Amino acid sequence: MCSRDFHVVAQASCGGRELVVMQVVSRLNVVDKKRSLRHPVMKGLIEHPHVPEDREPLAAGRIFRIQQNSMREMILAGDDVVAAIKEAGLTGFAFERAWVDPNSPRFSPLDPRTWPKP
């Protein structure tokens, strides 16, 4: 994980466990919004972003934000970052697979059953 991607906001100790509060600050423009899946109710929001193959290297090893609209952002993390967080035994994270390959033969933007599973 790239240290410029986040700021440590607070640190504490509770019952012998170290606690850290992080704020993700990096924003990357790697999502193809036209090929991303929109939220079924809130049409302007991206439910599952599409990152084209040529932009994937920009997101590798990063935890970052993408702008949804003027009020909302989504935090994304590369698979290697998720693996490192899990391997380190860090808690307080909930991960859901977000990236979608709209060219997959199993994928249908109209059928949520074909969308990526967490």
Buried (B, 14 or more C-beta within 10 A) or exposed (E): BEEEBBEEEEEEEEEEEEEEEBEBEEEBEBBEEEBBBBEEEEEEBBBBBBBEEEBEEBBEBBBBBBBBEEEEBBBBBBBEBBEBBEEEEEEEEEEEEBBBBBEEEEBEBEEEEEBBEE
